[in-house]
Structures are given as structure tokens and as C-alpha cells.
Amino acid sequence: MILALAKATALILALGLLHGFNLQLLGGHPRMVRWVAGLLFGGMCVFAMHMPIVVTDGVIFDSRSAVLGIAALYGGPLVGAIAGAIAAFWRLYLGGAGTGVGITVIVAAVCVGLIYRLGVQRLGWSKQALPLLGFGVVLHVIALLLFLRLPEYYHQAVFTKVALPFLALMAPATALLGLILNAIEDRAQTARALAASQEQLQAIAAASPDIQMVLDDEGRILEVHSGDREVLRTPADEIVGKTLYEVLPTADATEFHQFVRNTLQLEEPQRIDYTLETPVGLRSFEARSRALGVPVRGRPAVVVVARDITDRLAHEAE
């Protein structure tokens, strides 16, 4: 019995990993994520029903209540409905004396999960470890009580042999699955926030006429952005990954590389003025740099913002 429950717990944890892959692959399509999640949770219920604790012919215990409660809590009505429908169909297919109770447990698990979800959204209920453990206890106590609907001669086998191990393992397994999904959701939210931030930075860079570059300590150009492509000596996509010595005359590359090194060694912003032949002629630039606080692709790096000051210098000369 303990071995069967341990297998059910391992199945629940595997579900968390599968759901993480689902979010990673389909994160940009929320509706598709929910449909696939419903299929995953429902499919896991089917697997669980093939590794049950058999009380007697047709009366089985497995981890479907934990799976369905979590499906409804984290996925909402659509995920809970899809997973519940798959689980109910398969329980009907298996048949036996406990079929009616089994389907009732499925419906109850989805409903309890949705109630908890509503509490989280409307009342600020927590989805941390202890509340999730309490959720697991309530969910499986309800599942056990539903077995009282069976004829009385089943009660002793259910409540003396199965109830305590079932509750002791399934409640913590439910909480652990919830914590895994919390971590997966947090990571997905962080990834979305980073993507949005990256889009904003790219939009700002595209709107600015300045040249913005990231260079490492070897003088390798890691990123280049500019809203005015005419001021770039070479198109940005052709110079990213190359060193200064591959895109500039040797004297200019040496001077600019020293500028990058000074920024890293002195750990304070630096400034340099330089001239460069561009597609629109000889232009003068003012560049300012600052060391980045974290390595980029494993190497110390600086960000450089260069502004075309040719017109300003001409006005000053006049």
C-alpha cells in the first residue's frame, strides 16, 4: 500500500515538470497552454488510476483527487473541466462498485480547487506551504468521506486500512505539487517581465539617434543599437560578435579599446571624443561609458553611448 502511494506521489511530481515544459513551449499562447494543461492533468489522472490501491474489486484509491484539485486551483475552470472530464470518462470505463463514488470524488476535487482559487483571487488566500497543506488535508478528507456512500460492509476496509496512509501522503503531495507550480509560475512571470523590459529597451534604443553599444574587455562588440542607421560605419547585424580591430582602423580600434579598459579598471564613467568615417561622410562623436555590474556572456563589459556631435561642433566653429 505504501509503495502504491509513493508511486502516486512520484506521478504527481512528474506532472509538475510536464506542466513546466508546457509553459515554456507554449507560454506565448495562453489559451493553448490551458488546453494542453487540461490534457496533461487529465492524462495524469488516467495513469494514476492504473496504479491504484485496490480496496476490493471496483473500489480504488489513487492520486486523481490531488491532481484535479491542483488543476482547478492553478488552471481555472477550463483546465479543471478538461481534466475532470477525462478522469470521469476513464473511471466509467474501469467500472466496478466504486464507480459512482469515484466520479463524485472527481467532481468534488475540481469544485474544491475552484473554491480555493476563488478565495485566492477575491479574499487574498495564500498559496504558500501551510495553506496548501491545509488545502490538501481538506481535499482528501472530503474524498474519504464520500466513500461513506458505499455500502457499509466496505467501510471497515476503507477507513481502517487505507484512510490514514492515503491522507498522510496525499495531503503533503498536494502541497508539494502546488509549491512546484508556484515556482514554475514565478519563473514564467519573470521571463515575461524580462521580455517586456527588453522590448521597451529596444523601443527606446530605436527611438534614440545615439549609438548604444555593449563591449567586453576584449573589445568584442556584443550589442549595437541606433535609431539612425546612417551613423553606423557598418550595419549592426554585421558587426555584432566582431572585435573593434575587425571593424575599425587599427589606430582607432586601439584608442577605443583602451577607453573600454579604462572604464573597467577605474570603475567610473569615462568620456572620449573621436571621428569616424560613416556612410554619410566624416562625423565627430562624443562617447560616454559605464561598466556593467554583471558579466555579459561570461566577461566584464561596458555600455557605451555615442552621440553624433558633428553639427554642434560646426555651429560652435561658426
Backbone torsions as a table, in degrees:
resi	resn	phi	psi	omega
1	MET	NA	-47.0	-179.8
2	ILE	-62.4	-39.1	179.1
3	LEU	-62.7	-41.3	179.3
4	ALA	-64.4	-41.2	178.0
5	LEU	-67.5	-36.1	177.3
6	ALA	-64.4	-40.2	176.0
7	LYS	-62.3	-40.6	178.8
8	ALA	-63.3	-39.0	178.5
9	THR	-65.2	-43.2	178.2
10	ALA	-62.0	-35.9	178.0
11	LEU	-64.0	-40.9	178.5
12	ILE	-62.2	-43.0	-179.0
13	LEU	-67.9	-36.4	175.9
14	ALA	-62.0	-33.9	178.1
15	LEU	-60.7	-39.0	178.5
16	GLY	-60.3	-41.7	178.6
17	LEU	-65.6	-42.5	179.3
18	LEU	-62.5	-40.4	179.2
19	HIS	-65.7	-35.1	176.4
20	GLY	-62.8	-43.6	176.8
21	PHE	-62.7	-38.3	179.0
22	ASN	-60.1	-47.0	179.5
23	LEU	-64.5	-37.4	-178.0
24	GLN	-68.3	-40.3	-176.2
25	LEU	-79.0	-36.3	-171.7
26	LEU	-119.2	20.0	-175.2
27	GLY	-57.1	-26.1	-179.9
28	GLY	-81.9	-1.4	-178.4
29	HIS	-129.0	82.0	-172.9
30	PRO	-54.7	-42.1	-178.2
31	ARG	-66.5	-40.7	177.5
32	MET	-63.9	-37.7	177.6
33	VAL	-58.4	-43.8	-178.2
34	ARG	-66.7	-42.1	178.6
35	TRP	-62.7	-46.6	-179.7
36	VAL	-65.8	-37.8	177.8
37	ALA	-61.9	-42.5	177.4
38	GLY	-59.6	-42.2	178.2
39	LEU	-66.0	-39.5	178.7
40	LEU	-64.1	-48.3	-178.7
41	PHE	-64.7	-41.4	178.3
42	GLY	-65.3	-42.2	178.2
43	GLY	-62.9	-36.4	178.5
44	MET	-66.4	-33.7	175.8
45	CYS	-63.3	-39.8	178.4
46	VAL	-61.8	-46.4	177.4
47	PHE	-59.9	-42.0	-178.9
48	ALA	-60.7	-39.0	-179.0
49	MET	-71.2	-10.1	174.4
50	HIS	-96.7	1.5	174.0
51	MET	-130.4	55.7	-172.6
52	PRO	-89.9	169.5	162.6
53	ILE	-92.8	118.7	-177.1
54	VAL	-95.0	112.4	177.4
55	VAL	-75.9	-48.5	174.7
56	THR	-159.1	175.1	-175.6
57	ASP	-55.5	117.0	177.6
58	GLY	87.1	-4.4	177.5
59	VAL	-114.8	109.2	-173.2
60	ILE	-130.4	153.8	172.9
61	PHE	-120.5	140.2	177.0
62	ASP	-156.8	-171.6	-173.2
63	SER	-92.0	13.3	-175.0
64	ARG	-64.7	-31.1	-179.8
65	SER	-64.0	-41.8	177.7
66	ALA	-64.4	-45.0	-178.1
67	VAL	-61.6	-45.6	-176.0
68	LEU	-72.3	-37.6	177.1
69	GLY	-61.4	-44.0	179.0
70	ILE	-69.2	-37.1	178.8
71	ALA	-58.1	-46.4	-179.3
72	ALA	-70.6	-38.3	-178.8
73	LEU	-64.1	-46.5	-174.1
74	TYR	-94.3	-26.7	-176.4
75	GLY	-99.8	-22.1	-179.8
76	GLY	90.2	-172.3	-174.2
77	PRO	-59.4	-40.2	-176.9
78	LEU	-65.4	-49.1	-179.9
79	VAL	-63.3	-43.9	179.4
80	GLY	-62.6	-39.8	-179.0
81	ALA	-67.6	-43.8	-180.0
82	ILE	-63.7	-49.7	-179.0
83	ALA	-63.3	-42.1	179.7
84	GLY	-64.3	-39.2	179.8
85	ALA	-64.9	-42.6	178.2
86	ILE	-62.8	-45.4	-178.7
87	ALA	-64.6	-42.3	-179.3
88	ALA	-65.0	-42.3	178.4
89	PHE	-59.7	-44.6	-177.2
90	TRP	-70.3	-33.4	177.8
91	ARG	-68.3	-36.4	173.9
92	LEU	-62.9	-40.7	-179.7
93	TYR	-63.0	-39.8	-179.9
94	LEU	-68.8	-35.8	176.7
95	GLY	66.4	-165.1	179.9
96	GLY	105.9	176.3	-175.0
97	ALA	-64.6	-27.6	-176.6
98	GLY	-95.5	14.4	-176.1
99	THR	-60.4	-48.3	-178.2
100	GLY	-61.2	-45.1	178.4
101	VAL	-64.7	-40.0	-179.6
102	GLY	-60.5	-42.5	179.2
103	ILE	-69.5	-36.2	176.7
104	THR	-63.5	-39.3	176.6
105	VAL	-61.4	-40.5	179.1
106	ILE	-60.9	-48.9	-179.5
107	VAL	-63.2	-43.1	-178.5
108	ALA	-64.1	-41.0	-179.2
109	ALA	-62.1	-43.2	178.4
110	VAL	-64.2	-42.9	-179.0
111	CYS	-64.7	-42.5	179.5
112	VAL	-64.0	-40.6	177.3
113	GLY	-62.3	-41.6	179.1
114	LEU	-67.4	-36.2	177.5
115	ILE	-64.1	-43.7	178.5
116	TYR	-64.1	-40.3	178.1
117	ARG	-60.1	-42.3	178.3
118	LEU	-63.3	-40.4	177.5
119	GLY	-62.7	-38.2	177.6
120	VAL	-64.5	-43.8	-175.6
121	GLN	-74.9	-40.3	-173.2
122	ARG	-97.4	-33.8	-172.8
123	LEU	-112.0	-1.7	177.7
124	GLY	76.1	24.0	177.0
125	TRP	-60.9	148.4	-177.0
126	SER	-88.1	153.8	172.7
127	LYS	-116.2	34.9	176.2
128	GLN	-87.7	-176.4	-168.2
129	ALA	-57.7	-54.7	-175.5
130	LEU	-65.0	-46.4	176.2
131	PRO	-60.7	-37.6	177.7
132	LEU	-66.1	-36.5	176.4
133	LEU	-64.5	-43.1	176.2
134	GLY	-60.9	-40.2	176.2
135	PHE	-59.7	-43.6	179.1
136	GLY	-63.3	-40.1	178.8
137	VAL	-64.1	-49.4	-179.6
138	VAL	-59.9	-45.4	-178.0
139	LEU	-58.0	-44.4	-174.2
140	HIS	-85.6	-24.0	170.1
141	VAL	-64.3	-43.5	177.2
142	ILE	-61.4	-43.0	179.2
143	ALA	-60.8	-42.0	179.2
144	LEU	-66.1	-42.1	-179.1
145	LEU	-63.8	-30.8	178.8
146	LEU	-65.5	-22.9	178.6
147	PHE	-72.3	-10.0	174.3
148	LEU	-66.8	-15.4	177.4
149	ARG	-71.2	-16.2	176.4
150	LEU	-69.9	159.6	174.6
151	PRO	-54.8	150.3	-170.9
152	GLU	-59.7	-29.5	-176.5
153	TYR	-71.4	-9.2	172.7
154	TYR	-86.4	-19.6	-169.3
155	HIS	-61.1	-42.9	-176.9
156	GLN	-62.4	-43.9	179.7
157	ALA	-63.7	-38.9	-178.2
158	VAL	-70.1	-48.5	-168.6
159	PHE	-91.7	-12.6	176.6
160	THR	-100.3	-27.3	-175.3
161	LYS	-105.4	-35.0	-168.4
162	VAL	-109.0	-37.2	-166.9
163	ALA	-56.3	-50.4	-174.8
164	LEU	-66.5	-49.5	176.9
165	PRO	-62.0	-37.6	179.5
166	PHE	-60.5	-48.1	-179.5
167	LEU	-68.5	-40.7	-176.0
168	ALA	-65.9	-30.5	-179.2
169	LEU	-97.5	-40.0	-174.5
170	MET	-71.9	-35.1	179.2
171	ALA	-63.8	-50.4	176.6
172	PRO	-63.9	-35.6	179.1
173	ALA	-63.6	-37.4	176.6
174	THR	-62.8	-45.5	179.1
175	ALA	-63.4	-40.9	-179.0
176	LEU	-65.6	-41.3	176.4
177	LEU	-61.9	-40.9	177.6
178	GLY	-61.2	-41.8	179.3
179	LEU	-66.0	-37.2	177.0
180	ILE	-63.5	-44.0	179.0
181	LEU	-67.7	-33.5	173.6
182	ASN	-57.7	-47.0	-178.9
183	ALA	-63.6	-40.5	179.6
184	ILE	-65.1	-43.4	178.8
185	GLU	-64.3	-41.3	178.8
186	ASP	-61.7	-42.3	179.8
187	ARG	-65.8	-39.8	179.1
188	ALA	-64.9	-40.9	178.3
189	GLN	-64.7	-40.1	178.0
190	THR	-63.2	-42.2	179.0
191	ALA	-62.9	-41.0	178.7
192	ARG	-66.0	-40.1	179.3
193	ALA	-64.7	-40.3	178.7
194	LEU	-65.7	-40.1	178.8
195	ALA	-63.5	-42.7	178.7
196	ALA	-64.2	-41.0	178.7
197	SER	-63.7	-40.5	178.7
198	GLN	-63.5	-40.9	177.9
199	GLU	-63.2	-41.1	178.5
200	GLN	-63.6	-43.7	179.8
201	LEU	-63.9	-39.5	178.8
202	GLN	-66.4	-37.0	177.9
203	ALA	-66.1	-41.3	178.1
204	ILE	-63.5	-43.4	179.8
205	ALA	-63.4	-40.1	-179.6
206	ALA	-67.4	-28.5	-178.7
207	ALA	-83.6	-12.8	-176.5
208	SER	-97.2	137.1	176.6
209	PRO	-75.8	-12.0	-179.0
210	ASP	-70.1	156.3	173.4
211	ILE	-93.7	127.6	179.5
212	GLN	-118.6	125.3	-175.4
213	MET	-132.2	152.2	169.2
214	VAL	-120.7	124.0	-179.6
215	LEU	-126.6	144.3	177.3
216	ASP	-93.1	-178.9	-174.0
217	ASP	-68.5	-15.3	177.2
218	GLU	-89.3	1.7	-178.6
219	GLY	81.2	17.3	179.4
220	ARG	-85.5	134.5	-178.6
221	ILE	-84.4	115.6	-176.2
222	LEU	-95.8	-35.1	178.4
223	GLU	-147.1	147.4	174.8
224	VAL	-142.1	130.4	176.4
225	HIS	-136.9	141.4	172.9
226	SER	-161.9	135.9	176.7
227	GLY	-76.8	-15.9	179.1
228	ASP	-116.3	96.7	-175.2
229	ARG	-69.3	-17.9	-177.6
230	GLU	-67.6	-23.1	-177.4
231	VAL	-83.9	-8.6	178.4
232	LEU	-82.2	133.5	178.2
233	ARG	-63.2	-39.0	-179.3
234	THR	-135.6	144.9	178.0
235	PRO	-51.7	142.4	-173.2
236	ALA	-56.6	-41.7	-176.2
237	ASP	-69.0	-12.2	179.7
238	GLU	-94.0	-14.1	-177.6
239	ILE	-109.8	-16.7	177.9
240	VAL	-62.5	129.3	-178.1
241	GLY	96.9	-12.5	179.1
242	LYS	-95.7	162.8	176.9
243	THR	-90.6	164.3	177.8
244	LEU	-57.1	-33.6	-176.9
245	TYR	-71.2	-17.3	179.1
246	GLU	-89.5	-14.0	-175.8
247	VAL	-121.6	-10.7	-179.0
248	LEU	-125.4	156.8	170.2
249	PRO	-56.8	151.0	-172.4
250	THR	-55.6	-44.3	-178.0
251	ALA	-64.1	-44.1	178.9
252	ASP	-66.1	-40.1	-179.7
253	ALA	-64.3	-41.7	179.4
254	THR	-62.4	-44.6	-179.7
255	GLU	-63.5	-42.8	-177.5
256	PHE	-72.2	-35.7	177.8
257	HIS	-63.5	-39.4	177.7
258	GLN	-65.3	-35.3	176.3
259	PHE	-60.6	-42.6	178.2
260	VAL	-65.4	-44.8	-179.7
261	ARG	-62.6	-41.6	178.8
262	ASN	-60.1	-40.0	179.8
263	THR	-61.1	-41.6	-179.0
264	LEU	-73.9	-39.2	-176.8
265	GLN	-73.4	-41.9	-176.6
266	LEU	-83.8	-16.4	177.6
267	GLU	55.2	37.8	174.3
268	GLU	-147.6	155.9	-176.7
269	PRO	-57.1	144.4	178.6
270	GLN	-123.8	162.5	-179.3
271	ARG	-137.3	142.9	177.5
272	ILE	-147.5	144.0	172.9
273	ASP	-110.1	138.8	-179.4
274	TYR	-153.0	161.4	175.1
275	THR	-116.3	151.8	-174.6
276	LEU	-151.5	138.8	175.4
277	GLU	-79.4	121.5	-178.9
278	THR	-118.1	173.9	178.1
279	PRO	-59.5	-18.9	-180.0
280	VAL	-107.1	16.9	177.2
281	GLY	111.2	-173.7	-179.4
282	LEU	-74.4	124.9	-178.2
283	ARG	-125.6	152.2	177.1
284	SER	-106.1	140.5	-176.7
285	PHE	-130.8	151.2	170.0
286	GLU	-117.5	121.8	-177.1
287	ALA	-116.3	138.8	174.7
288	ARG	-124.3	143.4	-175.2
289	SER	-131.8	157.0	175.5
290	ARG	-148.5	136.8	178.3
291	ALA	-70.2	139.4	175.2
292	LEU	-81.1	144.1	-176.5
293	GLY	-75.7	-13.4	-178.6
294	VAL	-128.8	149.7	177.7
295	PRO	-64.2	150.9	175.1
296	VAL	-116.2	118.3	-176.2
297	ARG	54.6	37.7	173.4
298	GLY	84.6	4.5	-177.2
299	ARG	-130.9	150.5	174.2
300	PRO	-59.7	144.1	-175.2
301	ALA	-146.7	161.9	177.3
302	VAL	-128.6	155.8	170.9
303	VAL	-107.0	133.9	-178.0
304	VAL	-122.4	131.7	174.9
305	VAL	-116.6	117.5	-178.0
306	ALA	-112.0	132.4	-178.7
307	ARG	-117.1	135.3	176.7
308	ASP	-74.5	115.2	-177.8
309	ILE	-113.7	18.8	-177.8
310	THR	-57.9	-49.2	-177.9
311	ASP	-65.1	-38.0	179.8
312	ARG	-63.5	-42.6	179.5
313	LEU	-65.0	-36.5	179.4
314	ALA	-65.9	-41.3	177.6
315	HIS	-63.9	-41.0	179.7
316	GLU	-64.3	-38.6	179.2
317	ALA	-65.3	-40.4	178.0
318	GLU	-63.4	NA	NA
